Amino acid sequence: MTAVGVGIVGTGFVARKRAEALAQDGRGQVVAVADHVVANSQGFAQQ
């Protein structure tokens, strides 16, 4: 099965939990991250 690409807006607690759930489930893959603070987006994307 092909994973669905998912974009996450915001990099707070809930976004991290969502990314972890997607990684464990295997049906979704985080392909984009957005936050109003660029450094937060970059840090989140590195994880």
Number of C-alpha atoms within 10 A of each C-alpha: 5 8 12 13 11 14 14 17 13 17 21 11 8 11 15 15 12 13 20 12 14 17 13 11 11 12 13 17 18 17 11 12 19 16 15 10 10 11 10 16 18 14 11 18 14 7 7
